[in-house]
Amino acid sequence: MTLLPPPADNVILPRPPRLRVWPSYVAVISLIVGILAAQIGIVLLAGIFLAIRGVPAREIQNTLTDLASAPAYLAVVVMVNIGFELCAALLPAMLSPVPLPRRLSLRRPRISFVALSLAALGVTCYAVAYDCFASLLALHSDTLESFSSSLDSGGPISLAVILFAVCLGAPIAEELFFRGYLQTRLAARHGPVLGILITAFFFGLIHMDPVQSPFAFGFGIYLGIIAYRSRSIFPTIFAHAFSNTCAVLLSLFLPLPHNALLLTALMILLASAALLLLLPTLLLTPRD
C-alpha cells in the first residue's frame, strides 16, 4: 500500500522569523545616554582644569555657566554628537547580515528632482514657521540662543567647524542613524506609521530642548515619510542639509522682523500645508 502525500492545502508553512528590534532600541538609548554623558564630561573636565589652575570656585561656576554659549564648546559638542550618531548607525549596521546599503537605505531614491526640491522647500518652510511662532509665544530655546551667540562671536576656526557640522555633518549623521538605521528596522517590524512615529519621537528626544524637541518631532515625521516613500535616505539628507543651511543663512544675514512675525509665519504655514498636500502625490511610487 502506497502512502500518498497530504493535499497541498493542508501543508503548514513555517512562519518567517520576526525581525529583532531590541538592538535598535538599545542603540538609540545608548546614543542618548552617551551624548548626555559626553556633555556632562566636557563640563566636568573644564571645571577640573580651571580648579587645577587655581581659579576660585565662584569664578569657576560663572565660567561654566558661560560655557554653554562659547563657540568652542558648541563646536566640540556638535562634533561629539555627530561622532556618536555615526558610530551608533554604522557599527550595528556593519554587524547586521543585511548588506550595508540596504540596511541603512543607502539606495537610489525613487522620486523625481521636482519632488526632491519640494521636499527640501517644505521642511525649510516648516522650520521657519515653527521659529516664527516660537518667537510670537516668547518661547526661548537655550540651544538656539547659544547657537546664535556662537555665530555672532565665534572665531574663524570655531565658526567654520560649527557651520560644517550643522549644515553637513549633522544632517548626514542624523539621517544615517534615525531614518537609515532606526526607522528602517522599526517600520519593517511595526509598520510604517508606527515606525515613523517612534523614530520621530526619539529624534525629538535627542535634541534635549523643550522648544526644539517638539519641532524635531514634526521634522522627523516629515523626513520619515520622505525616506519611507523614496526607499532612500539621500532625499532626507539633502532636505535636512538644505533646511539647516537656510536656517544658518537667515540667522546670519536676514533675521525676521519682529513686527511681521505673525504674517510671515502664517504665509509660511500655508506654503508648508500646500507642499504637504502635494508631496504624497509626488511620492506615491511603488516601494517594491
N, C-alpha and C positions, 0 to 999 in steps of 0.2 A: 504494500500500500504506500503510495507516494504522498508525502505531506506537501500541500500547496502553501505558498506564502500568503500571508494575510492580505486582504484588499488594501489598496493604496490609501483609501480613506481612513483606515484605522491606524496608519503609521503615525506615531507621535514623534515629531521632530524635537530635538533638544533646544531649549531656549538659548539665544545668544547671551554670553555673559554681560552683565550690566557694567557700564563704564564706571570706573572708580573716580570719585570726585574728591575724596578726602585729601589726596595730595594737593589739589588746587586750593582747598580751604586752608590747609597747613601753610602753603606758600604765601597766601595773602595775609594771614595772621602774622606769620614770621616777618613779612615785609613791613607791616605796620609797627610791630614791636621793634624791629631793627632800626627803622627810621627814628622812632621816639628815643631809643637808647643812644643812637648816634648824636642826636641834637642835645640830649642831656649831657652826654660825654664831652661834647665840644665846649659847652658852658663850664663844666667842672674842670676841664683841662685849662681853660682860660683863667678861672678863679685860682687854681693851684699855681699857675705861672705868675700871676700877679702877687699872690701871697709870698712866693719864694723871693720875689724882687723887693719885698718889704713894703708893699702898698698897704695903707691902713684898711681895716675891714669896711669902714663906711665908704671909702672910695672904691673898693672892690665891688661893693653892692651897686653903686651908681654906674660903674663901668659895665658891669654885666647887664644892667637894665638898658643901657645904651647900645649894647652889643647887637641886639635884635635888628637895629636899623643900620648897622655898619655894613658897607658894601662888601668888604672882605668876608664877613661872617655869612652873609646871604649867598655869596658865590660858593663858599665851601659847602654850605648846607644843600644848595641845589645840586651841586656836583655829587655829593654823597648820596642824595636821594636817587639821582639818575643811576649811579653805580649799583645801589641796592635793587632797583627795579630791573636793570639789565640782568643781574645775577639771578633774581627771582624768576625771570622769564626763560633765560637761556639754559641754566643748569638743569632744571627739571625737564625741559623740552628735549635736551640732548640725551637724557636718560630714558626718554619715552621710546617705545618700539615704533611709534608712528614717525615717519620722516619729518625732519625739522620744518621744511617749508609748509607741509600740510598741518603740522601740529600748531604752528604759530600763524596760520593763514597768510603766509607769505606767497601768495599766488597772484596771477594776473587778474585784475578786477574785471567783473562783468558789468561795468557801467560805462556810459559814454563820457566824453570830455565835458559835454554840456552839463550832465548830471553831476559830475565831479566838481565843476565850478559852482553850481548851485548849492551843493553840499557845503563847500567852503564858505560861500557867502552866507548861507543860512546859519551856521554855527557862529560866525562872526557877528551877525545881527543879533543873535540870541545873547551873546556875551556882552555886547554894548548895551542892549536893552536892560539886561539884569543890572549892569553897573549904574545905569541911569536911575532905575527905581530904588536901588540900594541907597543912592545919594539922596533921592527925594525923601526916603524914610529915615534919613540920618543914621543909617547902619554903617558903622565903622569897622573895617577889616584891618586887624593888625598886620596881616600878611601883605595886603595891598599897600598900606601906608609905609611899611618897611621897604617894599619894592620901589615905590615912587621916590622915597627918600634916597635909596641907593642909586637910582638912576640920576638924581639931581646932584648928588655929592660924591659919587664914585670916581676913582681914578681910571685911567685908560685900561689898565690890565683887568681890574675887577669888573669894570663895565663891560669889557669885551667878553669876559667869562660869563657874566650874567646874561648878556644878550644871546650868546651861543647856546647856553643851557636852556633858556626859556623858549627861544624861537626854534631851536632844532633838537637839542638833546632831550629835553623833557617830552616833546611830542613822540619822538621815536621810542624812548624807553617806556613811557606810559602806555602807548598803543601796543607795543610788543607784549607787555605783561597783561594789561586789562582786556583789551579786545582780542589780542592774539592768543595768549596762553590761557587766561581765566575764562573768558566768555566762550571760547571755542568748546571747552570741555563742559561747562555748565549748560550751555544751550543744547549740546548733544545728550546730556543726561536729563535735564529738567524741562526741555523745550525752549524755544526761542524767547518767548515772553518772559518767563521766569529767569532764564539765563541772562538776558539783557538787564533786567531789573536788579538782580543780585549783584552783577558786575558793576552797574552804575552806583549802587549803594556803597560798595567798597571803594569805588573811585571817589565818591564824595567824602567818605570817612577818612581817607588817607590825606586829604587836604587839611584836616585838623583845624578848621576855622569856621566859626558859627555863621559867617556870612558867605564864605566861599564854598563850603560843603554843599549847601542846597543848590547853588549854581552848578557845581561839578556833577551833582546827581543828574540834573536835567541835561547837562552837556554830555554826560556818559550815555544817557538813553539815546540821544540824537546820534552820537557816534556809533553806538551799539547797533542801531537799526541799519546804518550805512554799512558797517562791517558785515553784518549778517546777510543782507541782501546782495552785496557785491562779492561775498565769499573771500574777502581780502582785507588786510589792514592798510594797504597802501593808500586807499582813498581817505581813511581816517587819519593817517599820519599827515597827509597833505592838508586836510581840512583843519586839523589841530594846529599844525605849524602856521598855517595862514592866519588863523584866528589869533594865536599868541603874538605873531609879528604885528598884526594890525593893532592889537591892544597896546603893545610897546610903542609903536609909532604915534598912536593917538595920545598916549600919556606924555610923550616927549614933545610933540610938535602941535597937537591940536586938542587941547583939553576942552571938554564940553562946557559950554557956558551955563552957569547955574540958573540964569533967568529963562532958559529954554529947555530945561531938562525934561519937563513933562511932555511937551510937544515932540521932542526928539525921541523919547522913549516910546511914545505912542506910535509914531511912524515906523520905528524900527520893529516894534512888536507886530504891527500889521504886515510888514515885509516878511518877517520871520514866519508868520502864520501862513502867508501865501506860499512861501517856499516849502513849508511842511506839508501843505496840501498837494504841491506839485511833485515833491520827491517820491512818494510812493508809486506814482505812475511811471516816473523815470527809472526807478529801481526795481520795478516789477518784472524781473527776468528770472527764468528757471534757475534754481540753485543746483540742479543735478544735470 
